[in-house]
Amino acid sequence: MSKKEKKAPRSSSMPTALDQARDELFSHILRCGVLEAAPEHQKEWMDDTMQYIADRYPDLGADELGRVRVLGERFCQPVVKHTTAAEVVESSTDESVEGNAEEPETAEATA
């Protein structure tokens, strides 16, 4: 029978203070309903929460706190850009004009 090779145990990596601060900020954003708030309220909330994060994680420098804030602000932004009805109509008419221009060429090519 073959012997099972013993592998070195996986070392679990401890999250850094930056990782913990980021995760805590994301958790606060979700729990406090910041995603549904108006942009000016999001900014005010972010200012207050970043003060709290700075107090809670004194090991983080100004650069790291800035990175956490940027990540939090990006997390609050919508994933998909919302378009207006006029933009949707313009894009659909542009596609139909392009489609009509190509049809006669195709018909002539087959004739």
PyMOL commands that set and color helices and strands:
alter all, ss='L'
color gray80, all
select helices_A, chain A and resi 17-32+34-36+39-56+62-76+85-110
alter helices_A, ss='H'
color red, helices_A
deselect
rebuild
show_as cartoon
